[in-house]
Amino acid sequence: MENHGYASALTQEVEAIMALEQNVQLDPEAMEQPAPFVNRIQVTAVGPNLVRMAFGEVFKLPSGEVYKYRSAVTMATLDVQQFAELLLSITSMQAKSAQTEPQRV
């Protein structure tokens, strides 16, 4: 089957994301302290027209930086221009959100 390789690669990508999220370890004491946060988007190309976008938060703590993904999505992109516009709109929304939310506790 022609699509078997694609489905197999996508399954491996999903399994890798799940394993990554399970391996994130957070310090419970540090997480109880109020800390400023920064939203981040990590974009990884996993195929010619396939990208994984991981949305997360970085908690900046006195002991160092603790990173936690909130969610990850694998999506098809129709073309580079359309993807760039999507990324810009998300970043713009995040910038507005950061201005209206001074600090998350």
Biopython code that builds the backbone (N, CA, C, O; Angstrom):
import numpy as np
from Bio.PDB.StructureBuilder import StructureBuilder

atoms = [
    (1, "MET", "N", (0.839, -1.191, 0.000)),
    (1, "MET", "CA", (0.000, 0.000, 0.000)),
    (1, "MET", "C", (0.877, 1.244, 0.000)),
    (1, "MET", "O", (1.908, 1.296, 0.669)),
    (2, "GLU", "N", (0.454, 2.230, -0.751)),
    (2, "GLU", "CA", (1.251, 3.443, -0.898)),
    (2, "GLU", "C", (1.264, 4.279, 0.375)),
    (2, "GLU", "O", (2.283, 4.890, 0.696)),
    (3, "ASN", "N", (0.160, 4.317, 1.100)),
    (3, "ASN", "CA", (0.056, 5.151, 2.294)),
    (3, "ASN", "C", (0.592, 4.477, 3.550)),
    (3, "ASN", "O", (0.623, 5.095, 4.615)),
    (4, "HIS", "N", (1.013, 3.225, 3.442)),
    (4, "HIS", "CA", (1.451, 2.499, 4.631)),
    (4, "HIS", "C", (2.668, 3.161, 5.277)),
    (4, "HIS", "O", (2.727, 3.291, 6.500)),
    (5, "GLY", "N", (3.637, 3.580, 4.459)),
    (5, "GLY", "CA", (4.836, 4.235, 4.979)),
    (5, "GLY", "C", (4.503, 5.523, 5.696)),
    (5, "GLY", "O", (5.062, 5.817, 6.753)),
    (6, "TYR", "N", (3.595, 6.290, 5.125)),
    (6, "TYR", "CA", (3.165, 7.559, 5.727)),
    (6, "TYR", "C", (2.491, 7.310, 7.075)),
    (6, "TYR", "O", (2.793, 7.982, 8.061)),
    (7, "ALA", "N", (1.574, 6.340, 7.111)),
    (7, "ALA", "CA", (0.866, 6.025, 8.353)),
    (7, "ALA", "C", (1.835, 5.525, 9.416)),
    (7, "ALA", "O", (1.712, 5.875, 10.590)),
    (8, "SER", "N", (2.790, 4.712, 9.005)),
    (8, "SER", "CA", (3.777, 4.181, 9.935)),
    (8, "SER", "C", (4.638, 5.307, 10.513)),
    (8, "SER", "O", (4.907, 5.329, 11.714)),
    (9, "ALA", "N", (5.070, 6.239, 9.662)),
    (9, "ALA", "CA", (5.885, 7.378, 10.122)),
    (9, "ALA", "C", (5.081, 8.249, 11.082)),
    (9, "ALA", "O", (5.608, 8.726, 12.087)),
    (10, "LEU", "N", (3.813, 8.450, 10.770)),
    (10, "LEU", "CA", (2.956, 9.268, 11.627)),
    (10, "LEU", "C", (2.749, 8.581, 12.978)),
    (10, "LEU", "O", (2.768, 9.242, 14.017)),
    (11, "THR", "N", (2.553, 7.273, 12.972)),
    (11, "THR", "CA", (2.394, 6.510, 14.218)),
    (11, "THR", "C", (3.654, 6.623, 15.070)),
    (11, "THR", "O", (3.571, 6.812, 16.284)),
    (12, "GLN", "N", (4.818, 6.508, 14.436)),
    (12, "GLN", "CA", (6.083, 6.638, 15.172)),
    (12, "GLN", "C", (6.218, 8.030, 15.774)),
    (12, "GLN", "O", (6.689, 8.180, 16.902)),
    (13, "GLU", "N", (5.807, 9.045, 15.026)),
    (13, "GLU", "CA", (5.892, 10.427, 15.518)),
    (13, "GLU", "C", (4.988, 10.603, 16.743)),
    (13, "GLU", "O", (5.400, 11.199, 17.738)),
    (14, "VAL", "N", (3.767, 10.089, 16.669)),
    (14, "VAL", "CA", (2.835, 10.199, 17.791)),
    (14, "VAL", "C", (3.389, 9.471, 19.019)),
    (14, "VAL", "O", (3.313, 9.985, 20.134)),
    (15, "GLU", "N", (3.943, 8.279, 18.811)),
    (15, "GLU", "CA", (4.534, 7.529, 19.924)),
    (15, "GLU", "C", (5.709, 8.287, 20.539)),
    (15, "GLU", "O", (5.890, 8.280, 21.757)),
    (16, "ALA", "N", (6.504, 8.940, 19.693)),
    (16, "ALA", "CA", (7.650, 9.718, 20.190)),
    (16, "ALA", "C", (7.176, 10.903, 21.029)),
    (16, "ALA", "O", (7.770, 11.220, 22.059)),
    (17, "ILE", "N", (6.104, 11.553, 20.582)),
    (17, "ILE", "CA", (5.553, 12.688, 21.331)),
    (17, "ILE", "C", (5.047, 12.212, 22.692)),
    (17, "ILE", "O", (5.306, 12.850, 23.712)),
    (18, "MET", "N", (4.330, 11.098, 22.704)),
    (18, "MET", "CA", (3.795, 10.575, 23.959)),
    (18, "MET", "C", (4.927, 10.212, 24.916)),
    (18, "MET", "O", (4.840, 10.488, 26.112)),
    (19, "ALA", "N", (5.985, 9.597, 24.399)),
    (19, "ALA", "CA", (7.122, 9.220, 25.236)),
    (19, "ALA", "C", (7.798, 10.468, 25.801)),
    (19, "ALA", "O", (8.196, 10.496, 26.966)),
    (20, "LEU", "N", (7.921, 11.491, 24.971)),
    (20, "LEU", "CA", (8.541, 12.745, 25.404)),
    (20, "LEU", "C", (7.741, 13.360, 26.546)),
    (20, "LEU", "O", (8.309, 13.796, 27.547)),
    (21, "GLU", "N", (6.422, 13.391, 26.391)),
    (21, "GLU", "CA", (5.578, 14.008, 27.415)),
    (21, "GLU", "C", (5.601, 13.203, 28.711)),
    (21, "GLU", "O", (5.522, 13.782, 29.794)),
    (22, "GLN", "N", (5.708, 11.878, 28.618)),
    (22, "GLN", "CA", (5.747, 11.046, 29.828)),
    (22, "GLN", "C", (7.066, 11.214, 30.575)),
    (22, "GLN", "O", (7.125, 11.024, 31.790)),
    (23, "ASN", "N", (8.131, 11.572, 29.844)),
    (23, "ASN", "CA", (9.442, 11.688, 30.466)),
    (23, "ASN", "C", (9.712, 13.061, 31.077)),
    (23, "ASN", "O", (10.765, 13.273, 31.679)),
    (24, "VAL", "N", (8.768, 13.997, 30.929)),
    (24, "VAL", "CA", (8.952, 15.324, 31.525)),
    (24, "VAL", "C", (8.786, 15.186, 33.031)),
    (24, "VAL", "O", (7.760, 14.705, 33.511)),
    (25, "GLN", "N", (9.797, 15.608, 33.763)),
    (25, "GLN", "CA", (9.731, 15.528, 35.224)),
    (25, "GLN", "C", (9.746, 16.937, 35.796)),
    (25, "GLN", "O", (10.609, 17.745, 35.455)),
    (26, "LEU", "N", (8.804, 17.221, 36.652)),
    (26, "LEU", "CA", (8.694, 18.542, 37.254)),
    (26, "LEU", "C", (8.969, 18.457, 38.746)),
    (26, "LEU", "O", (8.660, 17.459, 39.397)),
    (27, "ASP", "N", (9.551, 19.514, 39.267)),
    (27, "ASP", "CA", (9.826, 19.602, 40.695)),
    (27, "ASP", "C", (8.570, 20.138, 41.387)),
    (27, "ASP", "O", (8.234, 21.309, 41.206)),
    (28, "PRO", "N", (7.856, 19.301, 42.187)),
    (28, "PRO", "CA", (6.590, 19.743, 42.790)),
    (28, "PRO", "C", (6.752, 20.984, 43.674)),
    (28, "PRO", "O", (5.891, 21.864, 43.669)),
    (29, "GLU", "N", (7.848, 21.056, 44.431)),
    (29, "GLU", "CA", (8.055, 22.218, 45.299)),
    (29, "GLU", "C", (8.252, 23.484, 44.475)),
    (29, "GLU", "O", (7.707, 24.540, 44.795)),
    (30, "ALA", "N", (9.031, 23.364, 43.423)),
    (30, "ALA", "CA", (9.293, 24.528, 42.580)),
    (30, "ALA", "C", (8.016, 24.994, 41.883)),
    (30, "ALA", "O", (7.802, 26.193, 41.704)),
    (31, "MET", "N", (7.170, 24.043, 41.492)),
    (31, "MET", "CA", (5.948, 24.406, 40.781)),
    (31, "MET", "C", (4.959, 25.140, 41.677)),
    (31, "MET", "O", (4.071, 25.827, 41.171)),
    (32, "GLU", "N", (5.090, 25.012, 42.997)),
    (32, "GLU", "CA", (4.176, 25.712, 43.905)),
    (32, "GLU", "C", (4.538, 27.185, 44.042)),
    (32, "GLU", "O", (3.706, 27.991, 44.460)),
    (33, "GLN", "N", (5.774, 27.545, 43.692)),
    (33, "GLN", "CA", (6.191, 28.939, 43.804)),
    (33, "GLN", "C", (5.634, 29.740, 42.631)),
    (33, "GLN", "O", (5.610, 29.246, 41.503)),
    (34, "PRO", "N", (5.183, 30.980, 42.886)),
    (34, "PRO", "CA", (4.738, 31.807, 41.767)),
    (34, "PRO", "C", (5.941, 32.120, 40.867)),
    (34, "PRO", "O", (7.027, 32.434, 41.354)),
    (35, "ALA", "N", (5.733, 32.031, 39.568)),
    (35, "ALA", "CA", (6.827, 32.297, 38.641)),
    (35, "ALA", "C", (6.279, 32.881, 37.347)),
    (35, "ALA", "O", (5.196, 32.500, 36.902)),
    (36, "PRO", "N", (7.022, 33.804, 36.740)),
    (36, "PRO", "CA", (6.581, 34.300, 35.433)),
    (36, "PRO", "C", (6.647, 33.177, 34.403)),
    (36, "PRO", "O", (7.445, 32.251, 34.544)),
    (37, "PHE", "N", (5.823, 33.253, 33.382)),
    (37, "PHE", "CA", (5.816, 32.199, 32.378)),
    (37, "PHE", "C", (5.954, 32.800, 30.988)),
    (37, "PHE", "O", (5.623, 33.963, 30.758)),
    (38, "VAL", "N", (6.443, 31.997, 30.083)),
    (38, "VAL", "CA", (6.578, 32.409, 28.693)),
    (38, "VAL", "C", (5.990, 31.287, 27.846)),
    (38, "VAL", "O", (6.389, 30.130, 27.975)),
    (39, "ASN", "N", (5.045, 31.633, 26.982)),
    (39, "ASN", "CA", (4.518, 30.627, 26.059)),
    (39, "ASN", "C", (5.499, 30.435, 24.919)),
    (39, "ASN", "O", (6.079, 31.399, 24.419)),
    (40, "ARG", "N", (5.681, 29.204, 24.515)),
    (40, "ARG", "CA", (6.582, 28.908, 23.392)),
    (40, "ARG", "C", (5.911, 27.941, 22.437)),
    (40, "ARG", "O", (5.070, 27.127, 22.819)),
    (41, "ILE", "N", (6.310, 28.061, 21.188)),
    (41, "ILE", "CA", (5.871, 27.105, 20.170)),
    (41, "ILE", "C", (7.120, 26.496, 19.569)),
    (41, "ILE", "O", (8.011, 27.217, 19.119)),
    (42, "GLN", "N", (7.192, 25.179, 19.558)),
    (42, "GLN", "CA", (8.303, 24.487, 18.896)),
    (42, "GLN", "C", (7.750, 23.846, 17.630)),
    (42, "GLN", "O", (6.775, 23.096, 17.684)),
    (43, "VAL", "N", (8.364, 24.137, 16.506)),
    (43, "VAL", "CA", (7.909, 23.590, 15.232)),
    (43, "VAL", "C", (8.983, 22.653, 14.699)),
    (43, "VAL", "O", (10.147, 23.035, 14.571)),
    (44, "THR", "N", (8.582, 21.422, 14.389)),
    (44, "THR", "CA", (9.514, 20.435, 13.854)),
    (44, "THR", "C", (8.962, 19.905, 12.543)),
    (44, "THR", "O", (7.821, 19.447, 12.492)),
    (45, "ALA", "N", (9.760, 19.963, 11.479)),
    (45, "ALA", "CA", (9.330, 19.386, 10.201)),
    (45, "ALA", "C", (9.516, 17.878, 10.281)),
    (45, "ALA", "O", (10.602, 17.399, 10.608)),
    (46, "VAL", "N", (8.467, 17.133, 9.985)),
    (46, "VAL", "CA", (8.560, 15.670, 10.027)),
    (46, "VAL", "C", (8.292, 15.045, 8.664)),
    (46, "VAL", "O", (8.228, 13.823, 8.537)),
    (47, "GLY", "N", (8.138, 15.877, 7.659)),
    (47, "GLY", "CA", (7.925, 15.393, 6.302)),
    (47, "GLY", "C", (7.843, 16.578, 5.367)),
    (47, "GLY", "O", (7.891, 17.721, 5.820)),
    (48, "PRO", "N", (7.719, 16.334, 4.066)),
    (48, "PRO", "CA", (7.685, 17.438, 3.097)),
    (48, "PRO", "C", (6.562, 18.435, 3.385)),
    (48, "PRO", "O", (6.768, 19.645, 3.283)),
    (49, "ASN", "N", (5.387, 17.942, 3.740)),
    (49, "ASN", "CA", (4.257, 18.828, 4.038)),
    (49, "ASN", "C", (3.648, 18.502, 5.401)),
    (49, "ASN", "O", (2.438, 18.618, 5.598)),
    (50, "LEU", "N", (4.504, 18.093, 6.335)),
    (50, "LEU", "CA", (3.998, 17.679, 7.640)),
    (50, "LEU", "C", (4.866, 18.306, 8.719)),
    (50, "LEU", "O", (6.090, 18.177, 8.702)),
    (51, "VAL", "N", (4.224, 18.981, 9.647)),
    (51, "VAL", "CA", (4.976, 19.591, 10.749)),
    (51, "VAL", "C", (4.333, 19.220, 12.074)),
    (51, "VAL", "O", (3.137, 18.938, 12.145)),
    (52, "ARG", "N", (5.150, 19.225, 13.126)),
    (52, "ARG", "CA", (4.625, 19.029, 14.479)),
    (52, "ARG", "C", (4.787, 20.354, 15.199)),
    (52, "ARG", "O", (5.875, 20.930, 15.232)),
    (53, "MET", "N", (3.690, 20.833, 15.775)),
    (53, "MET", "CA", (3.735, 22.067, 16.553)),
    (53, "MET", "C", (3.476, 21.704, 18.009)),
    (53, "MET", "O", (2.435, 21.138, 18.341)),
    (54, "ALA", "N", (4.420, 22.031, 18.867)),
    (54, "ALA", "CA", (4.258, 21.767, 20.292)),
    (54, "ALA", "C", (4.075, 23.097, 21.006)),
    (54, "ALA", "O", (4.904, 23.997, 20.879)),
    (55, "PHE", "N", (3.002, 23.213, 21.745)),
    (55, "PHE", "CA", (2.714, 24.426, 22.494)),
    (55, "PHE", "C", (3.077, 24.170, 23.950)),
    (55, "PHE", "O", (2.712, 23.136, 24.510)),
    (56, "GLY", "N", (3.775, 25.082, 24.550)),
    (56, "GLY", "CA", (4.192, 24.824, 25.918)),
    (56, "GLY", "C", (4.397, 26.089, 26.718)),
    (56, "GLY", "O", (4.209, 27.200, 26.223)),
    (57, "GLU", "N", (4.781, 25.900, 27.950)),
    (57, "GLU", "CA", (5.088, 27.002, 28.841)),
    (57, "GLU", "C", (6.460, 26.776, 29.445)),
    (57, "GLU", "O", (6.842, 25.646, 29.747)),
    (58, "VAL", "N", (7.186, 27.848, 29.616)),
    (58, "VAL", "CA", (8.461, 27.783, 30.310)),
    (58, "VAL", "C", (8.274, 28.494, 31.643)),
    (58, "VAL", "O", (7.959, 29.683, 31.686)),
    (59, "PHE", "N", (8.469, 27.763, 32.717)),
    (59, "PHE", "CA", (8.396, 28.369, 34.038)),
    (59, "PHE", "C", (9.803, 28.755, 34.451)),
    (59, "PHE", "O", (10.680, 27.895, 34.544)),
    (60, "LYS", "N", (10.031, 30.034, 34.700)),
    (60, "LYS", "CA", (11.365, 30.489, 35.092)),
    (60, "LYS", "C", (11.443, 30.501, 36.610)),
    (60, "LYS", "O", (10.804, 31.318, 37.274)),
    (61, "LEU", "N", (12.224, 29.597, 37.140)),
    (61, "LEU", "CA", (12.318, 29.400, 38.580)),
    (61, "LEU", "C", (13.712, 29.762, 39.076)),
    (61, "LEU", "O", (14.665, 29.784, 38.297)),
    (62, "PRO", "N", (13.836, 30.048, 40.391)),
    (62, "PRO", "CA", (15.160, 30.352, 40.947)),
    (62, "PRO", "C", (16.161, 29.219, 40.722)),
    (62, "PRO", "O", (17.354, 29.469, 40.547)),
    (63, "SER", "N", (15.685, 27.988, 40.725)),
    (63, "SER", "CA", (16.580, 26.836, 40.556)),
    (63, "SER", "C", (16.962, 26.604, 39.092)),
    (63, "SER", "O", (17.840, 25.791, 38.803)),
    (64, "GLY", "N", (16.313, 27.308, 38.180)),
    (64, "GLY", "CA", (16.569, 27.104, 36.750)),
    (64, "GLY", "C", (15.264, 27.080, 35.989)),
    (64, "GLY", "O", (14.211, 27.433, 36.519)),
    (65, "GLU", "N", (15.344, 26.656, 34.732)),
    (65, "GLU", "CA", (14.166, 26.680, 33.878)),
    (65, "GLU", "C", (13.524, 25.299, 33.840)),
    (65, "GLU", "O", (14.203, 24.304, 33.587)),
    (66, "VAL", "N", (12.226, 25.235, 34.087)),
    (66, "VAL", "CA", (11.504, 23.968, 33.991)),
    (66, "VAL", "C", (10.542, 24.096, 32.819)),
    (66, "VAL", "O", (9.675, 24.969, 32.817)),
    (67, "TYR", "N", (10.691, 23.242, 31.839)),
    (67, "TYR", "CA", (9.882, 23.334, 30.627)),
    (67, "TYR", "C", (8.826, 22.242, 30.627)),
    (67, "TYR", "O", (9.121, 21.084, 30.922)),
    (68, "LYS", "N", (7.611, 22.607, 30.300)),
    (68, "LYS", "CA", (6.540, 21.615, 30.234)),
    (68, "LYS", "C", (5.687, 21.875, 28.999)),
    (68, "LYS", "O", (5.171, 22.978, 28.816)),
    (69, "TYR", "N", (5.540, 20.856, 28.150)),
    (69, "TYR", "CA", (4.631, 20.977, 27.016)),
    (69, "TYR", "C", (3.205, 20.944, 27.512)),
    (69, "TYR", "O", (2.861, 20.142, 28.380)),
    (70, "ARG", "N", (2.372, 21.813, 26.965)),
    (70, "ARG", "CA", (0.945, 21.717, 27.227)),
    (70, "ARG", "C", (0.306, 20.750, 26.235)),
    (70, "ARG", "O", (-0.490, 19.893, 26.622)),
    (71, "SER", "N", (0.648, 20.884, 24.975)),
    (71, "SER", "CA", (0.077, 19.977, 23.979)),
    (71, "SER", "C", (0.955, 19.965, 22.743)),
    (71, "SER", "O", (1.735, 20.889, 22.510)),
    (72, "ALA", "N", (0.823, 18.920, 21.959)),
    (72, "ALA", "CA", (1.567, 18.828, 20.701)),
    (72, "ALA", "C", (0.611, 18.372, 19.614)),
    (72, "ALA", "O", (-0.270, 17.545, 19.847)),
    (73, "VAL", "N", (0.798, 18.921, 18.430)),
    (73, "VAL", "CA", (-0.109, 18.630, 17.328)),
    (73, "VAL", "C", (0.724, 18.355, 16.081)),
    (73, "VAL", "O", (1.652, 19.105, 15.777)),
    (74, "THR", "N", (0.402, 17.298, 15.366)),
    (74, "THR", "CA", (1.034, 17.055, 14.069)),
    (74, "THR", "C", (0.015, 17.421, 13.002)),
    (74, "THR", "O", (-1.110, 16.920, 13.009)),
    (75, "MET", "N", (0.412, 18.293, 12.089)),
    (75, "MET", "CA", (-0.557, 18.773, 11.107)),
    (75, "MET", "C", (0.073, 18.850, 9.727)),
    (75, "MET", "O", (1.286, 19.009, 9.586)),
    (76, "ALA", "N", (-0.761, 18.735, 8.731)),
    (76, "ALA", "CA", (-0.299, 18.889, 7.354)),
    (76, "ALA", "C", (-0.324, 20.369, 7.000)),
    (76, "ALA", "O", (-1.227, 21.097, 7.414)),
    (77, "THR", "N", (0.657, 20.807, 6.244)),
    (77, "THR", "CA", (0.655, 22.181, 5.750)),
    (77, "THR", "C", (0.472, 22.131, 4.248)),
    (77, "THR", "O", (1.095, 21.326, 3.555)),
    (78, "LEU", "N", (-0.391, 23.003, 3.756)),
    (78, "LEU", "CA", (-0.627, 23.010, 2.314)),
    (78, "LEU", "C", (0.525, 23.676, 1.580)),
    (78, "LEU", "O", (0.940, 23.207, 0.520)),
    (79, "ASP", "N", (1.040, 24.754, 2.130)),
    (79, "ASP", "CA", (2.221, 25.384, 1.545)),
    (79, "ASP", "C", (2.914, 26.244, 2.591)),
    (79, "ASP", "O", (2.366, 26.499, 3.664)),
    (80, "VAL", "N", (4.100, 26.680, 2.273)),
    (80, "VAL", "CA", (4.911, 27.422, 3.226)),
    (80, "VAL", "C", (4.253, 28.754, 3.590)),
    (80, "VAL", "O", (4.265, 29.159, 4.753)),
    (81, "GLN", "N", (3.684, 29.430, 2.599)),
    (81, "GLN", "CA", (3.064, 30.742, 2.844)),
    (81, "GLN", "C", (1.907, 30.603, 3.839)),
    (81, "GLN", "O", (1.788, 31.399, 4.770)),
    (82, "GLN", "N", (1.067, 29.603, 3.642)),
    (82, "GLN", "CA", (-0.078, 29.399, 4.524)),
    (82, "GLN", "C", (0.384, 29.070, 5.940)),
    (82, "GLN", "O", (-0.202, 29.539, 6.916)),
    (83, "PHE", "N", (1.436, 28.263, 6.046)),
    (83, "PHE", "CA", (1.952, 27.905, 7.359)),
    (83, "PHE", "C", (2.547, 29.128, 8.059)),
    (83, "PHE", "O", (2.352, 29.317, 9.259)),
    (84, "ALA", "N", (3.270, 29.952, 7.309)),
    (84, "ALA", "CA", (3.868, 31.169, 7.875)),
    (84, "ALA", "C", (2.774, 32.092, 8.415)),
    (84, "ALA", "O", (2.927, 32.672, 9.490)),
    (85, "GLU", "N", (1.675, 32.227, 7.676)),
    (85, "GLU", "CA", (0.569, 33.076, 8.123)),
    (85, "GLU", "C", (-0.054, 32.517, 9.410)),
    (85, "GLU", "O", (-0.391, 33.278, 10.317)),
    (86, "LEU", "N", (-0.204, 31.201, 9.486)),
    (86, "LEU", "CA", (-0.750, 30.564, 10.689)),
    (86, "LEU", "C", (0.159, 30.822, 11.889)),
    (86, "LEU", "O", (-0.313, 31.176, 12.970)),
    (87, "LEU", "N", (1.458, 30.643, 11.691)),
    (87, "LEU", "CA", (2.421, 30.843, 12.761)),
    (87, "LEU", "C", (2.411, 32.294, 13.237)),
    (87, "LEU", "O", (2.457, 32.555, 14.439)),
    (88, "LEU", "N", (2.350, 33.230, 12.305)),
    (88, "LEU", "CA", (2.302, 34.654, 12.669)),
    (88, "LEU", "C", (1.043, 34.984, 13.454)),
    (88, "LEU", "O", (1.099, 35.757, 14.410)),
    (89, "SER", "N", (-0.088, 34.411, 13.067)),
    (89, "SER", "CA", (-1.334, 34.703, 13.784)),
    (89, "SER", "C", (-1.292, 34.144, 15.206)),
    (89, "SER", "O", (-1.788, 34.781, 16.135)),
    (90, "ILE", "N", (-0.706, 32.966, 15.381)),
    (90, "ILE", "CA", (-0.583, 32.377, 16.721)),
    (90, "ILE", "C", (0.349, 33.220, 17.582)),
    (90, "ILE", "O", (0.050, 33.493, 18.745)),
    (91, "THR", "N", (1.483, 33.634, 17.008)),
    (91, "THR", "CA", (2.438, 34.444, 17.774)),
    (91, "THR", "C", (1.823, 35.777, 18.152)),
    (91, "THR", "O", (2.055, 36.284, 19.249)),
    (92, "SER", "N", (1.046, 36.340, 17.253)),
    (92, "SER", "CA", (0.386, 37.614, 17.520)),
    (92, "SER", "C", (-0.617, 37.463, 18.669)),
    (92, "SER", "O", (-0.699, 38.326, 19.543)),
    (93, "MET", "N", (-1.380, 36.361, 18.665)),
    (93, "MET", "CA", (-2.343, 36.106, 19.748)),
    (93, "MET", "C", (-1.613, 35.945, 21.072)),
    (93, "MET", "O", (-2.072, 36.437, 22.103)),
    (94, "GLN", "N", (-0.464, 35.249, 21.045)),
    (94, "GLN", "CA", (0.302, 35.041, 22.275)),
    (94, "GLN", "C", (0.838, 36.358, 22.812)),
    (94, "GLN", "O", (0.857, 36.573, 24.024)),
    (95, "ALA", "N", (1.276, 37.246, 21.913)),
    (95, "ALA", "CA", (1.805, 38.539, 22.344)),
    (95, "ALA", "C", (0.695, 39.351, 23.019)),
    (95, "ALA", "O", (0.926, 39.987, 24.048)),
    (96, "LYS", "N", (-0.500, 39.327, 22.442)),
    (96, "LYS", "CA", (-1.635, 40.048, 23.039)),
    (96, "LYS", "C", (-1.993, 39.431, 24.388)),
    (96, "LYS", "O", (-2.298, 40.149, 25.340)),
    (97, "SER", "N", (-1.956, 38.100, 24.472)),
    (97, "SER", "CA", (-2.271, 37.402, 25.713)),
    (97, "SER", "C", (-1.264, 37.757, 26.801)),
    (97, "SER", "O", (-1.640, 37.946, 27.957)),
    (98, "ALA", "N", (0.004, 37.847, 26.438)),
    (98, "ALA", "CA", (1.053, 38.172, 27.416)),
    (98, "ALA", "C", (0.873, 39.592, 27.952)),
    (98, "ALA", "O", (1.205, 39.871, 29.104)),
    (99, "GLN", "N", (0.346, 40.487, 27.114)),
    (99, "GLN", "CA", (0.134, 41.862, 27.559)),
    (99, "GLN", "C", (-1.045, 41.960, 28.518)),
    (99, "GLN", "O", (-1.038, 42.792, 29.425)),
    (100, "THR", "N", (-2.061, 41.114, 28.325)),
    (100, "THR", "CA", (-3.239, 41.192, 29.175)),
    (100, "THR", "C", (-3.115, 40.348, 30.433)),
    (100, "THR", "O", (-3.841, 40.576, 31.401)),
    (101, "GLU", "N", (-2.199, 39.369, 30.437)),
    (101, "GLU", "CA", (-1.967, 38.536, 31.617)),
    (101, "GLU", "C", (-0.581, 38.847, 32.172)),
    (101, "GLU", "O", (0.410, 38.294, 31.695)),
    (102, "PRO", "N", (-0.495, 39.723, 33.172)),
    (102, "PRO", "CA", (0.829, 40.100, 33.664)),
    (102, "PRO", "C", (1.603, 38.940, 34.271)),
    (102, "PRO", "O", (2.820, 38.855, 34.107)),
    (103, "GLN", "N", (0.914, 38.048, 34.965)),
    (103, "GLN", "CA", (1.626, 36.935, 35.594)),
    (103, "GLN", "C", (0.652, 35.817, 35.908)),
    (103, "GLN", "O", (-0.470, 36.064, 36.350)),
    (104, "ARG", "N", (1.085, 34.590, 35.680)),
    (104, "ARG", "CA", (0.260, 33.426, 36.027)),
    (104, "ARG", "C", (0.861, 32.784, 37.258)),
    (104, "ARG", "O", (2.075, 32.610, 37.362)),
    (105, "VAL", "N", (-0.013, 32.436, 38.188)),
    (105, "VAL", "CA", (0.463, 31.841, 39.455)),
    (105, "VAL", "C", (0.052, 30.390, 39.489)),
    (105, "VAL", "O", (0.344, 29.689, 40.457)),
]
sb = StructureBuilder()
sb.init_structure("model")
sb.init_model(0)
sb.init_chain("A")
sb.init_seg("    ")
for serial, (resi, resn, name, xyz) in enumerate(atoms, 1):
    if name == "N":
        sb.init_residue(resn, " ", resi, " ")
    sb.init_atom(name, np.array(xyz, "f"), 0.0, 1.0, " ", f" {name:<3s}", serial, name[0])
structure = sb.get_structure()
